[in-house]
């Protein structure tokens, strides 16, 4: 379930880039002062952080920043506006935190013996390519997002690894009928033509389970971050 969500996020980011070219728990905050200015998302050097001896590369950071900025730009957000500097700094912090979160989870998964093969990554890459037509169009989308195929492969490999760790090491949350009814009533207040409870019960229970799982993952990430040796280099 988690990997499907992560991969859908990857597809969503790349999809925003296609449109532009043609026309979700965070760890405890780290001490990081983002860059400012027109090229605030472009960081020099070799690494943005070191997590337990493992570098998080500048390429990873710049690639994710490029993808996120493409999403916001498609929504009409102008990062060249001076008033947007604060938003850009928040985005940089979010990207760095996300990369650190993924890294501590990846290390924990590997430490528990989980692995992913190149063949498994190939399958996911092929599925992504189908979303974007030809190989040439797929390559253009990656370039528009400041992302190489190697970076995408690494990201997908990490997502598969983390998904296996979560599915096997974390208890799957349970949802009571009372909890589902509470959320159903909240939705009913916002939507007049809400279907009967039994018609949407499975969907509501899935949403609640995912919310609880997200909370569990967030708690694990915070613990791992607190126990890790993290050095911020930017």
C-alpha positions, 0 to 999 in steps of 0.5 A, a space after each residue: 500500500 505505501 509503495 503504491 502511494 509513493 510511486 503515485 507521488 512520483 507519477 504525479 510530480 512527473 505528470 505536472 512537468 508534462 503539463 507544464 512542458 506542453 503548455 505523505 509524516 515529517 521528522 523532527 526539524 533539523 537545524 538548516 538555513 536554506 539558501 535564498 535568491 533566484 537560484 535558491 533551489 540549486 545547491 553546490 557541493 557534493 552532499 547536502 547532509 550525511 546520515 549515519 555516514 551515508 551522504 544525501 547527494 546534492 543531485 538528489 536535493 536539487 532534483 526533488 526541488 526541481 520537481 516540487 517547484 514544477 508542481 507549484 509553478 503549474 498551480 500558478 505559484 511564482 517563485 520569482 516573486 520576492 514575497 515567495 522567498 519564505 515559501 521557497 525556504 519552507 519548501 527547501 526545508 521540507 525537501 531536506 526533511 523528506 530526504 532525511 526521512 527516506 534515508 533513515 527508513 532505508 537504512 533501517 530497512 536494510 539493517 533488517 535484511 530487506 532487499 530489492 532487485 534491479 529487475 523489480 526496479 525495471 518493472 516499476 520503471 516500465 510501468 512509469 514509462 507507459 504513463 508518458 508515451 515514448 521513451 523520448 517523452 519520458 526522458 524529456 520529463 526527467 530532464 524537465 525535473 532535473 532528474 536522471 534515470 539513475 536518480 529515479 531508479 534509486 528513488 523507486 528502489 528505496 520506495 520498494 525497500 521502505 514499503 516492505 519494511 513497513 508492511 512487515 515490521 509495523 502492525 497494520 492499524 485496525 479501524 472500528 465502526 465508531 471511528 468510521 461513522 465519525 469520519 462519515 458524519 464529517 464528510 456528510 456535513 461537507 457534502 449534501 449528497 453523501 452516499 449511504 454509509 455502507 456504500 462508502 464504508 470500505 473507502 472510509 476505513 481505508 482512509 482511516 487505516 492509512 492515517 493511522 499508518 502515517 502516524 506510526 511511520 512518523 513516530 518511527 521516523 522521529 525516533 530514528 532521526 533522534 537516534 541517528 548521527 545527522 550532519 547538515 552541510 548546507 
